[in-house]
Amino acid sequence: MEEIKMTKEEIFATVQAIAAEELDIDQAKVTLDAKIKDDLNADSLDVFEIMNELEDKFEIELDVDEGVTTIQDVVDFVAKQLAAK
């Protein structure tokens, strides 16, 4: 399996695009400190869909119960999973 090396900026850009598309909102609203449920009005199904998209995109396993509340949390978690691959 080829190793994927991405910067947090690249990961954020991907997370931002997927979250904006999934939630049908402007990408500019998806900031690092945005709270997924509070600021972006995502419900549990939205979060599940975003995580599924990210799992497919990065070929990693994400556990939604990892204390992920902000976009920064998602980026950090994806980075940690990619580093562990």
Buried (B, 14 or more C-beta within 10 A) or exposed (E): EEEBEBEBEEBBBBBBBBBBBBBEBEEEBBBBEBBBEEBBEBEEEBBEBBBBBBBEBBEBEBEBEBEBBBBBBBBBBBBEBBEEE
